Amino acid sequence: MASILDQYEDSQNMRQHSRVSAANIGITHSGFVNVRLEEEKPIFNKQRIDFTPPEKINHFSVCNNQLCMSLGKDTLLRIDLGKPDQPNQIELGRKDDSRVHKLFLDPTGSHLVISLTTSECVYLNRNTQKVRSLSRWRGHLIESIGWNKFIGSETNTGPILVGTSQGIIFEAEISASEGTIFNTNPDQYFKQVHTLEEDGKPAPVCCLEVERGMESKYLIVATTRKRLFQFVGKLAEGSEQQGFSSLFAQNQDLLPSFQEFPVNMGYSEITFYTSKLRSCPKSFAWMMGNGVLYGQLDFVRPDSLLSDVQVWEYTPDIDLNFVKPISIVLTQFHFLLLLPDRVRGICTLNGQVVHEDVFPEKFGALKKMIKDPVTGLVWIYTEKAVFRYHIQREARDVWQMYMNMNKFDLAKEYCKDRPECLDMVLAKEAEHCFQNKHYLESAKCYALTQNYFEEIALKFIEAKQEDALKEFLIKKLNNLKPSEKTQITLLATWLTELYLNRLGQLEAEDGKQHVFQETREEFRSFLKSPKHKDCFYNNRNTIYDLLASHGDVDNMVYFSVIMQDYERVISHYCQHDDYSAALEVLSKHCDDRLFYKFSPVLMQHIPKKVVDAWIKMGHRLDPKNLIPALVNYSQMGSMQQINETIRYMEFCVYQMDVKDEAIHNYLLSLYAKHKPDALLWYLEQAGTHASDIHYDLKYALRLCSEHGYLQACVLVYKIMELYEEAVDLALQVDVDLAKSCADLPEDDEELRKKLWLKIARHVVQEEKDVKKAMNCLSSCNLLKIEDILPFFPDFVTIDHFKEAICNSLEEYNKHIQELKQEMDEATESAKRIREDIQEMRNKYGVVDSQEKCATCDFPLLNRPFYLFLCGHMFHNDCLLQEVIPNLSGYKQNKLEELQKKLAATTQTTKSRHRPKEEDTVSLGKGQGSREQIKSDIDDIVASECVYCGELMIKSIDKPFIDPSNFDQEMSSWL
């Protein structure tokens, strides 16, 4: 256990290391605090498999979760990693001294090829227990197989490439089917396609890989001990089943592309990294004598597909005479190198050793390292044990390496889900751009970091980079949250000041008009940004002050429009006598409040345009609120303003149908003062009844009287129904006008007669025209000759009235005859009525003893009854029961009162058994009143038949069931 001092020293070293790394990055402050509560798991996590082999492990292969291993001399063990508790052990059955040389398992995990040291090969399928010999392969020691990843299946490998120890490359195909009678071997064919050489001699084919890129472009990589060969070409579409012979044929004329290194350690191994199964490989690593050659694969290149090639030279502790690397596996950012006693992980980005795992000696020397291309697990085995590596979050520290290499885009890509790391990358990129004087790019990056705002801003100010500072502030402003209102306000105000300073500088400089226009458009886009609208609106007075301090009137107007502060815009135009522009803003935004406020000023200078705008607004404006503008300038203005005022008032009255009294009174006053010809026409079309009039009649009368418009006054008198005044005034204008007024009171003959007498007196006394006076008699049937005679002077002879007197006498005679005829008709009618009454007294009806009541259907003669002329007969009580519900409330009360009186008289009569003389007299009186009561009851109850009379007709719309009793009746039927 380490001492306390050792632990303290280790912690100090860790802190110092973190400070140094931060200093190397160049970050002084950051808003992120990265606290790790527990230590992160290592990228390469080793796990020993709980498996003790019964014999020594000779060879090992794994693919697609299928694990195969050779044990001892003649045993093969297969394990499905999905079912690890069900191992399958197979005996090869070899009796000679042959041993397993290598195991080859295809990507599907279905086909296993076993190369034996006796230059023989056998085949085993995953679904069988029988090992089958590959007879065509006999005589060749197989060193490598290039599997077909694209068309291979569980039953057939498709065309594959086979490399031998003699440098020969064969093309072959294996089928898992049992074959036919003539061909029972699994190998379909086996033909040579190429030979590899080193220093003029055949060299063993250490590795074979077949890869396919875009557009059916194939790459075959073959390696010897110190050479790496490339065979690149395209196969015709649909020709994959025919094999790869054509690719080698394409390279016969030219030597294949290869790379050679001088050091030979007796073998080599190549590995590829593919992000997804059956996709193009991204990178490769080749372990050979000089070191590890690694780089990228670019299928777009026409010649060699290997790009960004680098050599990682072995470290001094790897001496090829004593310690040789055994295997290599490539991951996304690392390659693992297997040494006899350890595994070493090297980062491909910087060549640094980032992982080293030493294995205990008790397990023996490490023999091989294999990567499962499907699951990504790395397997290592010794003679006694099997180990497995899990690779977790391999890219978690890659960002830092890219950052140190100044590859910031890649660094950001690999830390985009870690904000604290992304902040460090952005800060480093910003500092890098700043040092290289790329200030705008630096500002954009700084704006995304959590560094102190003041420090960065001062940095750009000291460098006198105002554009970069502006860019930084804009980006910072866009990144703020809506809740950070104080920060938004400060940045928006500062940016406004920077824009205004810049615009002022550009405006003062010659030849920069284009830049000035661009900057102004940029500034205006900033002002109208929807994201900052609330900020500008809440602080608009500050922005107005800034704009005013710089004298930027155009932008102040523009900002006012954005803020919808049209009142300020219109006031500005009015102050500068640009009334047309002010009216244009008013008309564009149609704010009635602003119309009411600025119309008085605009009406004074551009009355026609203002009235046009009012008319265009129509009902959106209330004419009453425009009266101050109309009254003020129509009284003290020019004739044009008056005419425009009248035009708008006429529009309100005749087109908008405004009924407001103030509007009509004002139009009436304008007509009286300036357009008297239109006054009478207006009064005539306004209506002839007071209910139709929208102006004040008394005001109109006074106005017309003041200006001496007598005919108009007569018209107003007529509407006010002051007919005497109308006639008196009309006689001053025209007798015919007075006559039209005299006939207006149609329902008051006395008044009409009085008015006509006024007209007749005027004609006789003022005009002294007897003929006209006679015409008055003919025009009005109410006047007689005797009515107007007193008006004539004494010297007038009767000859002037002869015709009128004769007509009057004839009318009197005619009237007397009509009265006489009416009297004769009335006498005859009274005579006939007396005869009908006498006849009715003698009328009777016959009732049979079998007759029944029309209501209760019981014999009629059992009780008092009623007989009607229509033939219906009712018992007295039955008739009452039918009639009473249909009587009015008044008649029901009256009938009840009469019944009570009848009952009282009946009781009085029964109580007197021996009446005296006085009682006899009173009884007679009581008997008479009793008959009168019965008669009154009959008038109410039996005035007409209840079935044939008017009572039945009135009840035709009455429901059969009373609505108040409907629910009760309804429930009784359920």
Sequence and secondary structure as in RCSB ss.txt:
>XXXX:A:sequence
MASILDQYEDSQNMRQHSRVSAANIGITHSGFVNVRLEEEKPIFNKQRIDFTPPEKINHFSVCNNQLCMSLGKDT
LLRIDLGKPDQPNQIELGRKDDSRVHKLFLDPTGSHLVISLTTSECVYLNRNTQKVRSLSRWRGHLIESIGWNKF
IGSETNTGPILVGTSQGIIFEAEISASEGTIFNTNPDQYFKQVHTLEEDGKPAPVCCLEVERGMESKYLIVATTR
KRLFQFVGKLAEGSEQQGFSSLFAQNQDLLPSFQEFPVNMGYSEITFYTSKLRSCPKSFAWMMGNGVLYGQLDFV
RPDSLLSDVQVWEYTPDIDLNFVKPISIVLTQFHFLLLLPDRVRGICTLNGQVVHEDVFPEKFGALKKMIKDPVT
GLVWIYTEKAVFRYHIQREARDVWQMYMNMNKFDLAKEYCKDRPECLDMVLAKEAEHCFQNKHYLESAKCYALTQ
NYFEEIALKFIEAKQEDALKEFLIKKLNNLKPSEKTQITLLATWLTELYLNRLGQLEAEDGKQHVFQETREEFRS
FLKSPKHKDCFYNNRNTIYDLLASHGDVDNMVYFSVIMQDYERVISHYCQHDDYSAALEVLSKHCDDRLFYKFSP
VLMQHIPKKVVDAWIKMGHRLDPKNLIPALVNYSQMGSMQQINETIRYMEFCVYQMDVKDEAIHNYLLSLYAKHK
PDALLWYLEQAGTHASDIHYDLKYALRLCSEHGYLQACVLVYKIMELYEEAVDLALQVDVDLAKSCADLPEDDEE
LRKKLWLKIARHVVQEEKDVKKAMNCLSSCNLLKIEDILPFFPDFVTIDHFKEAICNSLEEYNKHIQELKQEMDE
ATESAKRIREDIQEMRNKYGVVDSQEKCATCDFPLLNRPFYLFLCGHMFHNDCLLQEVIPNLSGYKQNKLEELQK
KLAATTQTTKSRHRPKEEDTVSLGKGQGSREQIKSDIDDIVASECVYCGELMIKSIDKPFIDPSNFDQEMSSWL
>XXXX:A:secstr
   HHHHHHHHHHHHHHHHHHHHHHT    S     SS    SEEEEE S   SS EEEEEEETTEEEEEETTTE
EEEEETTSTTS EEEE    SS  EEEEEE TTS EEEEEETTS EEEEETT S  EE GGGTT  EEEEE  TT
T  SSB  SEEEEETTSEEEEEEEB S   SS   SEEEEEEEEE EETTEE    EEEEEE GGGEEEEEEE S
SEEEEEEEE  TT GGG SHHHHHHTSSS  EEEE S   S  EEEEE SSTTS   EEEEE SSEEEEEEE TT
SSS  EEEEEEEE  TT  TTT    EEEE SSEEEEE SSEEEEEETTT  EEEEEE  GGG    EEEE TTT
  EEEE SS EEEEEE  GGGGHHHHHHHTT HHHHHHTTTT HHHHHHHHHHHHHHHHHTT HHHHHHHHHTS 
S HHHHHHHHHHTT HHHHHHHHHHHHHHS TT HHHHHHHHHHHHHHHHHHHHHHHHSTT HHHHHHHHHHHHH
HHT GGGHHHHHHTHHHHHHHHHHTT HHHHHHHHHHTT HHHHHHHHHHTT HHHHHHHHHHHT HHHHHHHHH
HHHHH HHHHHHHHHHHGGGS HHHHHHHHHHHHHHS HHHHHHHHHHHHIIIIIS    HHHHHHHHHHHHHH 
HHHHHHHHHHT SSGGG  S HHHHHHHHHHTT HHHHHHHHHHTT HHHHHHHHTTT HHHHHHHHTS TT HH
HHHHHHHHHHHIIIIII  HHHHHHHHHH TT  HHHHGGGS TT  GGGGHHHHHHHHHHHHHHHHHHHHHHHH
HHHHHHHHHHHHHHHHT      TT B TTT SBGGGS EEE TTS EEEHHHHHHHHGGGS HHHHHHHHHHHH
HHHHHHHHHHT SS  HHHHHHHHHHHHHHHHHHHHHHHHHSSS TTTSHHHHHGGGS SS GGGHHHHHHHH 
